Amino acid sequence: MSDFHYQSLVDTVDALRSGHLPAVTLARQMLRRIQSAESLAAYVSVDSEGVLARAAALDAQRARGEPLGRLHGIPLALKDLVDQAGKVTGAGGTVHGPQGARRNATVVDRLLAEGAIILGRLRLTEGAYSQHHPALPVPRNPWAPEHWTGVSSSGSGVATAAGLCFGALGTDTGGSIRFPSAACGVVGVKPSFGRVSTAGVFPLAPSLDHLGPMARSVRDAARLLTVLAGPDPTDVRSQAYGEEDFEAALATGVTGLRVAFPKELWRAGVASALTEAGTAAAEALAQAGVHLSAAAPPPGADLIEGWALTAGVEAALVHERTFPAQRGAYGPVLSALLDHGHRASAQAYARLEQARLAYARALDTYFEGVDALLVPAMPFLPLPLDAMDALAFDGYADPLTFTAPFNYSGHPSVTLPFGFSAEGLPRAVQLVGRRGEESTVLRLAAACEARAPDRDRRPSIP
């Protein structure tokens, strides 16, 4: 199994549960794989000893004939803002102390209860904002090392794409599951707000934060979401949408569903390679029996423009114990956001909250006429790192155009790869649906994926 690290999560679970593949064998292979790809800088830390001990315990559990979980023996990784008992939560910065977390985040307990193995902790931008801390390594895109990996779940995108885990957790406040998924060519799910608990997860802006899975296929992501989702009494933002098996729902198909494909949103300010991908994805959905329309969603310009204000105000509260008291430990970009939050007026924040409510209601009304919306995940292909550092988006739409409004509204979306540009960079599309209807969006994503070009292509790394 020379490409074991690129195998399907779901198929690998079957091999592990049957005993055909011992968990210890897979764990050792994955640890070697991670070591061989250290140049990608995806991991903050790897728990080799804990990984092997956990794998041995799972093999013993199987040998005893005990019930096995949906993720039995599967090596996964955590974005380094998700608490794991005894492990330091760095959150992409240097301000946090060396003490380990006292308990697991709710999502970690859910993964472990289903038999997952936690390989280690993945790099992210400082505080889950837009830039990596200047004193810390930056993950490298396995498709093109000098190109952007997305924010802030950059390590999660890199590790998943490069076969350094079978899936990872990401968080998304304005696009930070969707951007790295698009940039690294993997599937990312931003669930409905409150669908997945964020208890024990270091926040950027709590009213905008979402947590979801990143994987190499829609089916793998659907299984992970099934494990992660569900109400959590310890999370004040948690909402009860009802329990679902998102993976089983994929078998329902998509015939008769209605998807909006507003062509004007794929033109101005969007890279031509992505416009081509969107058109091809729409055609793939039509071939699968989906009815297409050109219905445009309500505009969210106020929210796109105001996102930094909302994020800044809420982040300033999150960091009030350490900023500005420890300003020197912060990088300049996150510092600027926090300063922006401190300067913001209460009226401006309240005005955005009113715009949020109006937009969410308008989008709910919009989705009475269609089942999902097909839009870009981001307006450009992964740009060179120097362009991203300079925020040089000349000629492109604001990067938040197709992401931030859905953080405000709480509607679910799936970003998935759809072929490659002439330069070999991943192309991606995004499907957005009704709140609480992740199953519908995942079904549509699976129909797209089944007809996507080069769907089995993997980056050429050791």
C-alpha positions in Angstrom: 0.0 0.0 0.0 2.5 2.5 -1.2 0.0 5.4 -1.2 -1.7 4.4 2.0 -1.7 8.0 3.2 -4.0 9.0 0.3 -6.6 6.2 0.9 -10.2 7.1 1.7 -10.9 7.6 5.4 -14.1 5.5 5.0 -12.3 2.6 3.2 -9.5 2.7 5.7 -11.9 2.4 8.6 -13.3 -0.8 7.0 -9.7 -2.2 6.7 -9.0 -1.3 10.3 -12.2 -2.7 11.7 -11.8 -6.0 9.9 -8.3 -6.5 11.2 -6.8 -6.5 7.7 -4.9 -3.4 8.7 -3.7 -3.1 12.3 -4.0 0.4 13.8 -0.4 0.2 15.0 0.8 -0.5 11.5 -1.1 2.5 10.0 0.0 4.8 12.9 3.7 3.9 12.3 3.3 4.5 8.6 1.7 7.9 9.2 4.4 9.0 11.6 7.0 8.2 9.0 5.0 10.1 6.4 4.8 13.2 8.6 8.6 13.0 9.2 9.3 12.7 5.5 7.3 15.9 4.8 8.6 18.2 7.5 9.5 20.8 4.9 5.8 21.5 4.6 5.7 22.8 8.2 2.1 21.6 8.7 2.5 20.4 12.2 3.3 22.3 15.4 3.8 19.1 17.2 3.3 15.4 16.7 2.5 13.1 19.7 4.4 9.9 18.5 4.4 8.1 21.8 0.7 8.9 22.4 -0.2 7.9 18.9 1.4 4.4 19.1 -0.1 3.8 22.6 -3.6 4.8 21.4 -3.2 2.6 18.3 -2.2 -0.4 20.4 -5.2 0.1 22.7 -7.5 0.2 19.7 -6.0 -3.0 18.3 -6.5 -4.7 21.7 -10.1 -3.5 21.7 -10.8 -5.0 18.3 -9.1 -8.3 19.4 -11.4 -8.5 22.3 -14.4 -8.2 20.1 -15.6 -5.0 21.6 -17.8 -2.5 19.6 -15.7 -0.3 17.3 -16.4 3.3 16.4 -17.0 5.0 13.1 -13.4 6.3 13.1 -11.7 3.2 14.5 -7.9 3.7 14.2 -8.1 6.7 11.9 -5.2 9.2 12.3 -6.6 12.8 12.4 -5.1 16.1 13.4 -6.3 19.2 15.2 -5.9 22.8 14.4 -3.8 24.3 17.2 -6.6 26.2 18.8 -8.6 23.1 19.7 -8.0 22.1 23.3 -6.6 18.7 24.0 -6.0 17.7 27.6 -2.4 18.0 28.6 -1.3 19.7 25.3 -0.5 23.4 24.9 -3.0 25.3 22.8 -0.8 27.8 20.9 -3.5 29.4 18.7 -0.9 30.4 16.2 0.8 32.9 18.5 3.5 33.2 21.2 1.5 34.9 24.0 -0.1 31.8 25.5 1.7 30.1 28.3 3.3 26.7 28.3 0.6 25.0 30.5 -1.4 22.3 28.8 -5.2 22.4 28.5 -7.1 21.0 31.5 -9.6 19.1 29.4 -10.5 18.2 25.8 -12.7 20.4 23.6 -16.1 18.7 23.0 -15.2 17.9 19.5 -12.0 16.0 20.6 -14.1 13.9 23.0 -16.4 13.1 20.1 -13.6 12.0 17.8 -12.0 9.9 20.5 -15.3 8.2 21.4 -15.5 7.0 17.8 -12.0 5.6 17.8 -9.9 8.3 16.2 -6.2 8.7 16.8 -5.0 12.3 17.2 -1.6 12.6 15.5 -0.8 16.1 16.6 -1.5 19.8 16.3 -1.5 21.8 13.1 -0.3 25.3 12.4 -2.6 28.3 11.8 -2.4 32.0 11.4 -2.0 34.1 14.6 -5.2 34.0 16.6 -6.9 32.5 13.5 -6.7 35.9 11.8 -5.2 36.6 8.4 -1.4 36.3 8.8 1.0 33.9 10.5 3.0 35.2 13.5 6.3 36.5 12.1 8.3 34.4 14.6 6.7 31.1 13.6 7.0 28.8 10.5 4.5 29.2 7.7 3.0 26.0 6.2 3.8 25.3 2.5 1.3 24.5 -0.1 2.0 20.9 -1.3 0.9 21.8 -4.9 3.1 24.9 -5.1 5.3 25.7 -2.1 5.6 29.5 -2.8 1.8 29.9 -3.1 -0.8 30.7 -0.5 -2.3 28.0 1.8 -5.3 30.0 2.9 -6.3 31.3 6.3 -6.4 30.4 9.0 -6.7 26.6 8.9 -3.6 26.6 6.7 -1.9 23.6 8.4 -5.2 21.7 8.3 -5.4 22.2 4.5 -1.7 21.3 3.9 -1.7 18.2 6.1 -4.9 16.8 4.6 -3.9 17.5 1.0 -0.4 16.1 1.5 -1.5 12.8 3.1 -0.2 13.8 6.6 -3.5 12.9 8.2 -6.8 11.4 7.0 -8.7 14.5 7.9 -8.4 17.6 10.1 -10.4 20.1 12.1 -10.6 23.6 10.8 -12.4 26.8 12.0 -14.0 29.5 9.9 -14.7 33.1 10.9 -14.6 34.7 7.5 -13.4 31.9 5.2 -10.8 30.0 7.1 -12.1 26.5 6.3 -13.0 27.4 2.8 -9.9 29.4 1.7 -7.4 26.6 2.7 -9.6 23.9 1.3 -9.7 25.8 -2.0 -6.0 26.7 -2.0 -4.9 23.1 -1.1 -7.5 21.2 -3.1 -9.5 19.4 -0.3 -13.1 19.3 0.8 -14.1 21.7 3.6 -17.4 21.9 5.4 -18.5 25.1 7.2 -21.5 23.8 9.0 -24.6 25.8 10.1 -23.8 28.1 13.0 -24.0 26.1 16.2 -24.2 22.7 14.5 -20.7 21.7 15.8 -19.7 22.7 19.3 -16.9 25.3 19.7 -16.5 24.6 23.5 -12.8 24.4 24.2 -11.9 26.1 21.0 -9.9 29.4 21.2 -12.1 32.0 19.4 -11.4 34.7 16.9 -14.9 36.3 16.9 -17.4 34.1 18.7 -20.5 35.2 16.8 -18.9 34.4 13.5 -16.8 31.3 14.4 -17.7 27.9 12.9 -15.9 24.6 13.3 -15.9 21.8 10.7 -14.0 19.0 9.1 -11.6 19.0 6.2 -11.0 15.8 4.2 -10.0 14.5 0.8 -13.5 13.5 -0.3 -17.1 14.5 0.4 -17.9 11.1 1.8 -15.0 11.3 4.3 -16.0 14.8 5.3 -19.6 13.7 5.7 -18.5 10.9 8.1 -16.5 13.3 10.2 -19.3 15.8 10.3 -21.7 13.0 11.6 -19.3 12.4 14.5 -18.7 16.1 15.2 -22.2 17.4 15.0 -24.8 17.7 17.8 -25.9 20.0 20.6 -23.6 20.7 23.4 -24.9 22.0 26.7 -21.5 23.5 27.6 -21.5 25.7 24.5 -23.9 28.7 24.7 -23.8 29.0 20.8 -24.8 25.4 20.3 -28.1 24.8 18.5 -30.2 21.6 18.1 -30.7 20.9 14.4 -31.5 17.3 14.9 -29.2 14.3 14.6 -28.3 13.2 11.1 -26.1 10.6 9.4 -24.7 12.9 6.8 -22.8 10.0 5.1 -25.9 7.9 4.7 -27.8 10.9 3.3 -25.4 10.9 0.3 -27.2 7.9 -1.1 -30.4 10.0 -1.6 -29.0 11.6 -4.7 -29.8 15.0 -6.1 -32.4 14.5 -8.9 -34.9 17.4 -8.8 -33.0 19.7 -6.5 -32.7 23.3 -7.5 -29.4 25.1 -7.5 -28.8 28.8 -8.3 -25.9 29.5 -10.6 -25.8 33.3 -10.9 -23.3 33.8 -13.7 -22.6 37.4 -12.9 -21.0 36.4 -9.6 -18.5 34.2 -11.5 -17.3 37.0 -13.8 -16.3 40.4 -12.5 -13.3 40.1 -10.2 -13.1 36.3 -10.4 -10.1 34.5 -12.1 -11.1 33.0 -15.5 -9.9 29.5 -14.4 -12.4 29.6 -11.6 -15.2 30.9 -13.8 -14.5 27.9 -16.0 -14.6 25.6 -13.0 -17.9 27.0 -11.9 -19.5 26.6 -15.3 -18.3 23.0 -15.5 -19.6 22.3 -12.0 -23.0 23.7 -12.9 -23.0 21.5 -16.0 -22.1 18.5 -13.8 -25.0 19.2 -11.5 -27.4 19.5 -14.5 -26.1 16.1 -15.8 -27.0 14.7 -12.3 -30.6 15.8 -12.6 -30.4 19.2 -10.8 -32.5 22.1 -12.0 -30.4 25.3 -12.5 -31.5 28.8 -12.2 -29.8 32.2 -12.4 -31.4 33.6 -9.2 -28.9 35.9 -7.5 -28.6 35.9 -3.7 -29.3 39.1 -1.7 -26.3 41.5 -1.6 -24.0 41.4 1.4 -21.8 44.3 0.7 -22.2 45.9 4.1 -21.2 42.7 5.9 -18.2 42.2 3.6 -17.0 45.7 4.2 -17.7 45.6 8.0 -16.3 42.1 8.7 -13.1 43.4 10.2 -15.0 45.7 12.6 -17.1 42.8 13.9 -14.1 40.5 14.1 -12.0 43.3 15.7 -14.5 44.2 18.4 -15.1 40.6 19.4 -11.4 39.6 19.2 -10.5 42.6 21.4 -12.7 41.1 24.1 -11.2 37.6 23.5 -7.7 39.0 24.0 -8.4 41.6 26.8 -6.2 39.8 29.3 -3.1 40.0 27.1 -3.6 42.9 24.7 -2.4 45.6 24.8 -0.6 44.6 28.0 1.6 42.1 26.1 1.6 43.9 22.7 5.2 42.9 22.0 4.2 39.2 21.9 1.8 39.9 19.1 2.5 40.2 15.4 1.6 43.4 13.6 -1.4 42.2 11.7 -3.3 40.8 14.6 -2.3 43.8 16.7 -3.8 46.1 14.0 -7.1 44.1 14.1 -7.3 44.4 17.9 -6.5 48.1 17.8 -9.3 48.5 15.2 -11.6 46.7 17.6 -10.7 49.0 20.5 -11.4 52.1 18.4 -14.7 50.9 16.9 -17.9 52.6 18.0 -20.7 50.8 19.6 -23.0 52.3 17.0 -21.0 50.8 14.1 -21.0 47.4 15.7 -24.8 47.6 16.4 -25.4 48.7 12.8 -23.6 45.6 11.5 -25.7 43.4 13.9 -28.8 44.9 12.4 -27.4 44.2 8.9 -26.7 40.6 9.9 -30.3 40.0 10.9 -31.6 41.6 7.8 -29.2 39.6 5.6 -30.0 36.3 7.3 -33.7 36.8 6.9 -33.3 37.8 3.2 -31.1 34.7 2.6 -33.7 32.4 4.3 -36.3 33.9 1.9 -34.0 33.3 -1.0 -33.6 29.7 -0.1 -37.3 29.2 -0.3 -36.9 29.3 -4.1 -33.7 27.2 -4.4 -32.1 24.4 -2.5 -28.5 25.7 -2.8 -26.3 28.3 -4.3 -23.2 27.7 -6.4 -20.6 30.4 -6.0 -16.8 30.7 -5.8 -15.0 29.9 -2.6 -12.5 32.7 -3.3 -12.1 34.9 -6.3 -8.5 33.9 -7.2 -6.4 30.8 -7.5 -3.7 30.4 -4.8 -1.6 33.5 -5.2 2.2 33.8 -4.6 3.0 34.3 -0.9 4.5 37.8 -1.5 1.3 39.0 -3.1 -0.7 37.7 -0.1 1.7 39.3 2.3 1.2 42.6 0.5 -2.5 42.1 0.2 -2.2 42.7 -3.5 -5.6 41.7 -4.8 -5.7 44.1 -7.7 -8.2 43.1 -10.3 -10.0 40.6 -8.0 -13.0 40.9 -5.8 -12.6 41.3 -2.1 -11.5 37.9 -0.8 -14.4 37.9 1.7 -17.0 38.4 -1.0 -18.1 34.7 -1.1 -17.4 33.7 2.4 -18.0 36.3 5.1 -21.7 36.9 4.5 -22.4 33.2 5.3 -20.5 33.5 8.6 -22.8 36.3 9.6 -25.9 34.4 8.5 -24.9 31.0 9.7 -25.8 29.1 6.6 -23.8 25.9 5.8 -21.4 25.5 2.9 -19.1 22.9 1.3 -16.0 23.8 -0.6 -14.6 21.2 -2.9 -11.9 20.9 -5.5 -12.9 20.9 -9.2 -9.9 20.4 -11.4 -6.8 22.4 -11.8 -5.6 25.5 -13.7 -3.1 25.3 -16.5 -0.4 26.0 -13.9 -1.4 23.0 -11.8 -3.1 25.0 -9.1 -6.3 23.7 -7.5 -9.6 25.1 -8.6 -12.5 25.1 -6.2 -16.3 25.7 -6.0 -18.6 26.4 -3.1 -22.1 25.2 -2.4 -24.2 27.1 0.2 -27.6 25.8 1.5 -30.3 26.4 4.0 -29.5 26.5 7.7 -29.6 23.0 9.2 -29.5 21.3 5.7 -25.9 20.2 5.5 -27.2 16.9 4.0 -28.5 18.6 0.9 -25.4 20.6 0.4 -23.2 17.5 0.9 -25.3 15.5 -1.6 -24.9 18.2 -4.2 -21.1 18.4 -3.5 -20.9 14.6 -4.0 -22.6 14.9 -7.3 -20.1 17.6 -8.4 -17.2 15.6 -7.1 -18.2 12.5 -9.0 -17.9 14.5 -12.3 -14.9 16.6 -11.3 -11.8 16.4 -13.6 -8.6 14.9 -12.1 -10.4 14.1 -8.8 -7.7 11.5 -7.9 -4.7 13.7 -8.6 -2.4 14.2 -5.6 0.6 16.6 -5.0 4.0 15.3 -5.9 5.9 15.3 -2.6 8.0 12.6 -0.9 
